Amino acid sequence: MELPTALRQGVDSLLEKVPLPALKQAARTLSERYRAELRDGRLHMGEDMAVKAYLATRLPATYAAVRACLDALADARPDFQPKSLLDIGAGPGTMLWATADTWPELERAVLVEASAAVRKVGQSLAAGAIAARASWVAGDATIDLDGLDPADLISVAYVLDEIAPASLPKLVDRLWRLTADTLLIVEPGTPAGWQRILAARRQLIEAGAHVSAPCPHEAPCPLAPPDWCHFSRRVARSRLHRLAKDADVPWEDEKFIYLAASRLPAPARASRVIAPPKGGSGKVVLKLCQPNGHAGERLSSKRDGELFKAARRADWGDTLG
């Protein structure tokens, strides 16, 4: 998956004259903070160079993940056409770009972000390129949500891992109260990220939410550790991305897990492919999470006709009727 052309051009312009040694050091520091899930009171992107490191090394992968989540939501809810977005922990506007690309009818967006350096970059990138009216608000996800208006789509992506676990139930409750239609939560595709999604899922279902994606049911998750639910998107690395990370491979796989919880139920339920397909001569094995609340592998062969053809086309994260 590639960034939208206007976003890629804007990022390239901002990074054009950045010294590579400084960018590489900032990228290492940023990566270490994300991997450690640090909650030391410091902003991951509090400084200009950290923001540039994010643009070079994390933005493409984050965009790919949230765009995949929005695609799944749009597929599950064809009736959903959001006119308003409220994005908490907005970073440089990644969710804004992905939402506007998915639903060009988006009219307005409010983006809450604590880092002044990030807000400045986000405003610069979106100016003249995003049709929706975008308002940037300085605020912390845990304490600065008062006074915000409800929105059709509320999003919080790669944020819960930065918040103390004890504060998460209150945050999820406040976000759901602001949700006019759908709340989208995206987390790293790690066992810990999955556990945060599971906790939010239980809380939201108890509050009356319907799961639009990725789960085809509201039953307890059928997976148990050491297994966990997550998905993946392959992302092309730019030349600068490879240099900043000392990487040889021209791509990377971004692992993520998400939850789209809606006020209205999805019109139909389809099984979700929850692992990479395993193929062979004339057969394919898919691990499916099913509408009946169960999960397991399904073998399809040529004698299954159209079902086999559909299974062979299916990829990790897709639905299968």
N, C-alpha and C positions, 0 to 999 in steps of 0.2 A: 504494500500500500504506500502511496506517495502523498506528500503534502499538497494541498491546493497550490496552484501556480503562484497566485498572488502572495500567499504566505511564504512559500519557498523563496520568492524573490525578495521579500521584505527581510527575511532572516539572513539571506546571503549578503544583503546590503549592510546589515548591522554587524556582521562578522567579518566584513571584508578586510579591515585593517587591524584586527585583533592579533597581538603577538602570540604565536603558537605555544611557546613554553608556558606563558601565563595561563593560556586556555587549558592546556593539558593538566596543569596543577589544580586549577579550579575544578576541572572535570573529575579528577581523582577524589578531591575533597567532597564534592557533591555526591558522587557515587558511594563513598564510604558512609556518609550520613544517611542516605536512603537505605542502604543495605542494613545498617545497624538499627534503623527505625528510632533514631535519637529523638528524645523529648526533653531537651536541655534548656528550653526557653528561647533558643536562637532560631531565627528563620533560616531555612535551607538556602533561600535565595535572597538574602538580605543585602548583598553587595552586587554592584554592576557586573563584575567578572563572573560571579556565580550564575547570574541570569544568562550571560552569554554562553557559559558552559552548558546550561540547560538547553538553550536553543540549539546548540551544536550536537548534543548527545542524547537528550531525553525527549525533546519535543516530538520528533518523528514517531518514536515508539508510543508515546502517550497518545498522540493523535490517532494512530492506528488502532489502539485499544478502545478509546472512547467512540471512535467512528464505528467500529465493529459492534459495540454495545447498542448504539443508536440504530444501526441497521437491523439488529435483532428485535429491538423495540418496534420499529416501523413495520417489520414483517409480522410481528405478533398482534399489533394494533393498527391495522390499515386506516381506521377511523381517526387516529390521533394525528392532529395537525397543530402543533403548538404555536401559539402566537407570542408567548412570553417565556423567557428563561431567567431563572435565578441560579447562578453558579457560585457555590461556596468554596473558597480556596481556589480561586480561578486561575492562578498562575498568570501566564502571558496571554490568556484567552483561548487556550486549546479547545475547551468545550464549546465556546462561542463559534469558532471556525467550523468545528465538526457539526454542530447543530444547524448552522446556517447552510452548510453543504447538504445536509440531509433534508431539511425543510426550508427551502428558500422563502417561504411565506412568513418566517419568523419576523416579528415586528419590533420587539424591544427585548433588551437583555440588561440585567443588573448583575455585575460581577464583583463579588466581595473578595478582596485580597489584602493581606496584612502588609506585604512588602511594597514600599513606595517605588523601589527600583523595578520590580516586576510590573506594577501598574503602569509605570511610564513606558516600558517596552510594549506592553499589551495594547495600550492606547495608540502608540505609534504604528504598530503592525495593522491594527484594525481600521485606522483612519482612512476613509475613502475606499476601503476594500470590502467592508461588511455593510449590507444595506440596512440591517436592523439598527435601531437607536440603542446604543450601548452606553450604560452609565457605570463608571468604576467607583467602588466604595471601599474606603479603608476600613478594614475590620477583621477581627479574629473570629474563627468559626464557633468558638465556645462561648463567647461573651458579647458579641456585637450583632446579634440577629434581630434585636428589637427594632421596630419601626419599618421593617421590610414588608413589602406587599406580597401577597400570594402570587404564584406564577403557574402556568400550565405545566412547565417542566422545571423541576428542582434537581440540580445535580451537585454531587460532591465526589470528586474523582481524585484518588491517591491522596486522601486527606485523613481518613480515620486512623491510618497507621501513625500519624503524627500527634494524635490526641491521647491523653491518658485514658486507659480503659474505663475507669470509673465515671468519666464524663460522657461516654458514648451514648448510653440510653437517653439521657436528657437531650443530647444533640439530635438524635434520631427522632425523638418525639417532637421537638421544635420544627424540624424540617418537614415532617409529615403534616403538621398543622398548617404549614405554609403551602403545601402542595395542593394545587387546584385539580390536577389530574394525575401526574406521574412523578415519582421520585426515583432518580437513578443514582446508585452508589457503585463506584468502581474502586477496586483495590488491587494491589499486587497479587499475582497468581501463586501465592505461597500458602502453605498450611495455615499460617497465622492470618493471612488475608482472608482465606476461606472461613476461618472461625469468626472473624469480625462480620463477614457477610451473613453467616448463619445466625449470629446473635441479632443482627438488624432484621433479618427475615422473620425470625420468631416474633420479635417485638411488633413488627408492622402487620403481620397476619393477625395477631391478637388485637390490633387496633382497627381491624376491618379491611386491610389492604388486600388486593388481589395481585398475585405474582404474574406479571406479563412475560418476563424472561429473566434468566434462561430456563428456569424450572417450568415443566409443563403441568405442575400440580402445586397444591399448598400443603401436602403431607410432609412429615419430617423428612429431611434429606436421607436418602437410602445409603449414602456412602459413609464409610467409617474409617478412621485413621488406621494404618498409615496412608490410605487412599485419600484423595481430596479432589474437589471439583475445581477446575480452572480451564482456561482456554488460551489460545496462542495466535499471534499474527506475525508473519514474517515481514520485516521492515528493511528496505534498502538503505545502506549507509552511504552518505555522501563522502567525497574525498576528505573534507575537513573532519567529518565524524570519525573516519578511520584514523586520521592522524591524531586527533585529540585523545582517542582511546588506545592508541598503539595497536590497532586491530588490523589483521590481515584479511579476514573474511568480509566480503562486500555486503553482508546482510547480518541481521540479528533477529532472534525470535523473542517477541515481547509476550510474557505470560501475565495473564490478568484474570480476575474473577469479578462478577458484577451482579447486581440485582436491580430490576426495574419493577417497582411496586406501584400499582395504579388504583385509582378510585373505582374504575370500571373493570369488569373482567374482560379478558381477551375473548374474541368471538369463537376461537377454535383452539384446540390443544393438539400439539404434535410432539412426538418424541424428539429429544435433543441428543445429538452426538456429543459425548462427553470425553472422548479420547481420540487420539489419532487412529484412523481406520487401518486395519491390517488386511492386506490383500494377498491373493495367491492366484494360481492358475484356475480361472473360472469361478473364483469365489471371493467374497469380501466379508470381513467380520467387523461389525460396528458395536461399540459400547454405547448403550442408549439409556437415558433417563426417560421414563415413560409416564404418560398421564395417570396411570394407576398407582403412581408413587414408588414403583420398583425400578431398579437399575440392573442391567446385565448385558451380556454380549448376545448379539444375534448374527447367525451365519446365514448368508444369502448366496445362492449359486445360480448358474445360468438357467436351471430349470424353473427358477422363481420368476422368470420373465421380466415384467416391468418393475417389480420390486427389486430385482437384482440390478437393473439399470439405474434406478434411483439410488440404491445403496452405493453403487460404484461411483456415482457423481458426488456423493455426500462427503463433506469435509468436517473436520473437528469444529464444533460449534454450530453446525447447521441443524435444521430440523428435518425430520423424516416422518411422513405421514404413515 
